[in-house]
Amino acid sequence: MDKFDVAVLGAGISGLTAAHFSVNEGFKTALIDPNIPGREGSYNSAGIITRQLYTKREILLAIESISILGEIIPDIDVVTYDRKFITIEDEKTAFQDYRFYRKIFTDVDIYYYGELPGDLSSINLHVNEAILMSYKDLMIDTRETLKKIYEGIAGNKNLKEYRLRAVKISEYEEEEGYTIYLDNGEMIKSKNVILALGAWNKYFVEKSKIYLPISTYACIAVRFEVDGSIPVSGSDEINYLYWMKEGDNRIIAGEYYQSTPITRPEKVKEINLENREKSVIKSLMDRFKNIKDLRFIEYVIGPCSFPIGKRPLYKELMKNLFLIDGLGGYGFTLGPALAKETIDSITTRL
Ligand SMILES: Cc1cc2nc3c(=O)[nH]c(=O)nc-3n(C[C@H](O)[C@H](O)[C@H](O)COP(=O)(O)OP(=O)(O)OC[C@H]3O[C@@H](n4cnc5c(N)ncnc54)[C@H](O)[C@@H]3O)c2cc1C
């Protein structure tokens, strides 16, 4: 039976980043996923990594994730669409957020109604609304990003890949760690295990009678071709909308609260998507004076796991068994930093 220092279950953004740091620490690492790495949950992310978040902890994680991605992918500019990000909020909230962000990062500006600079003037801002602008965030092509992270570790002498489903995990044994059972009947042993199964974590650990405070939702966005111009990527907290520029005439956009609860991650495939793009188009046309037409390209849909209560859910579930979960719509924003934290804590023990 193969034995490892670290077994990473799940090869989305969290698992791939964890595997990257694990092999680079010199740990004998197993990466287990039935799919091609980076081709399931994370594959359909919009790719917004912004520091305009709700808590100091999340902002620090986002700063760390931006720095990690730059380190892992030396030619990150090739997969980066933009660095600027705006949030539209009511004036009072925007000012409070501005003061909060300024304590943590300084490249943030606030613009009020009637004072919009340059190309932001093409935004329909209403009385009592304001815009927060930050300049060093990351808008990325997630599919290419995942591919690059995977290519950076594929073939590494410390890595063994299993293109298989993990079925269950044993109790911890003092000498050997955990036994992981795979769906072809094979078993492997690992001293440390990282559960980076995204929305699948909850269902995997239930077999071991561990219940995670997680809700599973289908997150949906739409890819459009645009006639006209959108000046910058951003989110509109008034209309519960987010959008990301993909080059000059493409955007990906979605609504915050249109996520649909699902009973299992696979159920995303059964969601009725008919006309889902209509309200996104309406909100975007209302906000941007320069848009003349938005042509539907495709829906992007994937399972998201939202924590009930505090987020994200990162913890040592049992001895040497680590969980990265509850990333909601922020897996690229929080996942890389949490993956590094996990490997750092394993490093202090091995
Ligand atoms: C439409 C949409 C837009 C989004 N936009 C953004 C955004 O702009 N910014 C942002 O930060 N986040 C965004 N997200 C959220 C982000 O995509 C997720 O939070 C993130 O992908 C979660 O990554 P993960 O690595 O934790 O899990 P996943 O990427 O879901 O990876 C889990 C992996 O586990 C594998 N797996 C499942 N079961 C097993 C098993 N039994 N054994 C082994 N492997 C298994 C799966 O094949 C999969 O590869 C968006 C999501 C969607 C759907």
The ligand as a MOL file (V3000), in Angstrom:
LIG
                    3D

  0  0  0     0  0            999 V3000
M  V30 BEGIN CTAB
M  V30 COUNTS 53 58 0 0 0
M  V30 BEGIN ATOM
M  V30 1 C -20.8330 30.8790 -11.2110 0
M  V30 2 C -19.7930 30.9820 -10.1300 0
M  V30 3 C -19.0900 32.1610 -9.9670 0
M  V30 4 C -18.1320 32.2570 -8.9610 0
M  V30 5 N -17.3830 33.3980 -8.8770 0
M  V30 6 C -16.3700 33.4750 -7.9820 0
M  V30 7 C -15.5100 34.5960 -7.9830 0
M  V30 8 O -15.6540 35.5080 -8.7810 0
M  V30 9 N -14.4910 34.6330 -7.0640 0
M  V30 10 C -14.2750 33.6200 -6.1960 0
M  V30 11 O -13.3400 33.7190 -5.3870 0
M  V30 12 N -15.0710 32.5210 -6.1880 0
M  V30 13 C -16.1150 32.4210 -7.0630 0
M  V30 14 N -16.9080 31.3200 -7.0910 0
M  V30 15 C -16.7580 30.3050 -6.0460 0
M  V30 16 C -15.6330 29.3420 -6.3300 0
M  V30 17 O -15.7420 28.8320 -7.6260 0
M  V30 18 C -15.6510 28.2000 -5.2970 0
M  V30 19 O -15.7120 28.7150 -3.9940 0
M  V30 20 C -14.3820 27.3800 -5.4360 0
M  V30 21 O -14.3040 26.8730 -6.7380 0
M  V30 22 C -14.3050 26.2430 -4.4330 0
M  V30 23 O -13.0740 25.6170 -4.6760 0
M  V30 24 P -12.6040 24.3280 -3.9240 0
M  V30 25 O -11.2380 24.0010 -4.3970 0
M  V30 26 O -12.7930 24.5080 -2.4620 0
M  V30 27 O -13.6450 23.1960 -4.4080 0
M  V30 28 P -13.9600 22.6510 -5.8910 0
M  V30 29 O -13.3390 23.4740 -6.9480 0
M  V30 30 O -15.4150 22.4150 -5.9450 0
M  V30 31 O -13.1530 21.2920 -5.8850 0
M  V30 32 C -13.6220 20.1250 -5.2930 0
M  V30 33 C -13.0460 18.9560 -6.0620 0
M  V30 34 O -13.3610 17.7610 -5.3350 0
M  V30 35 C -13.5460 16.7290 -6.2850 0
M  V30 36 N -14.2830 15.6490 -5.6320 0
M  V30 37 C -15.5930 15.5700 -5.2990 0
M  V30 38 N -15.8660 14.4310 -4.6530 0
M  V30 39 C -14.6890 13.7520 -4.5470 0
M  V30 40 C -14.2960 12.5220 -3.9410 0
M  V30 41 N -15.1720 11.7350 -3.2980 0
M  V30 42 N -12.9860 12.1440 -3.9990 0
M  V30 43 C -12.0670 12.9560 -4.6260 0
M  V30 44 N -12.3820 14.1180 -5.1980 0
M  V30 45 C -13.6740 14.5240 -5.1710 0
M  V30 46 C -14.3080 17.3960 -7.4190 0
M  V30 47 O -14.1380 16.6690 -8.6280 0
M  V30 48 C -13.6250 18.7700 -7.4640 0
M  V30 49 O -12.5790 18.8140 -8.4110 0
M  V30 50 C -17.8900 31.1750 -8.0860 0
M  V30 51 C -18.5930 29.9810 -8.2630 0
M  V30 52 C -19.5130 29.8710 -9.2770 0
M  V30 53 C -20.1930 28.5460 -9.4900 0
M  V30 END ATOM
M  V30 BEGIN BOND
M  V30 1 1 1 2
M  V30 2 1 2 3
M  V30 3 2 2 52
M  V30 4 2 3 4
M  V30 5 1 4 5
M  V30 6 1 4 50
M  V30 7 2 5 6
M  V30 8 1 6 7
M  V30 9 1 6 13
M  V30 10 2 7 8
M  V30 11 1 7 9
M  V30 12 1 9 10
M  V30 13 2 10 11
M  V30 14 1 10 12
M  V30 15 2 12 13
M  V30 16 1 13 14
M  V30 17 1 14 15
M  V30 18 1 14 50
M  V30 19 1 15 16
M  V30 20 1 16 17
M  V30 21 1 16 18
M  V30 22 1 18 19
M  V30 23 1 18 20
M  V30 24 1 20 21
M  V30 25 1 20 22
M  V30 26 1 22 23
M  V30 27 1 23 24
M  V30 28 2 24 25
M  V30 29 1 24 26
M  V30 30 1 24 27
M  V30 31 1 27 28
M  V30 32 2 28 29
M  V30 33 1 28 30
M  V30 34 1 28 31
M  V30 35 1 31 32
M  V30 36 1 32 33
M  V30 37 1 33 34
M  V30 38 1 33 48
M  V30 39 1 34 35
M  V30 40 1 35 36
M  V30 41 1 35 46
M  V30 42 1 36 37
M  V30 43 1 36 45
M  V30 44 2 37 38
M  V30 45 1 38 39
M  V30 46 1 39 40
M  V30 47 2 39 45
M  V30 48 1 40 41
M  V30 49 2 40 42
M  V30 50 1 42 43
M  V30 51 2 43 44
M  V30 52 1 44 45
M  V30 53 1 46 47
M  V30 54 1 46 48
M  V30 55 1 48 49
M  V30 56 2 50 51
M  V30 57 1 51 52
M  V30 58 1 52 53
M  V30 END BOND
M  V30 END CTAB
M  END
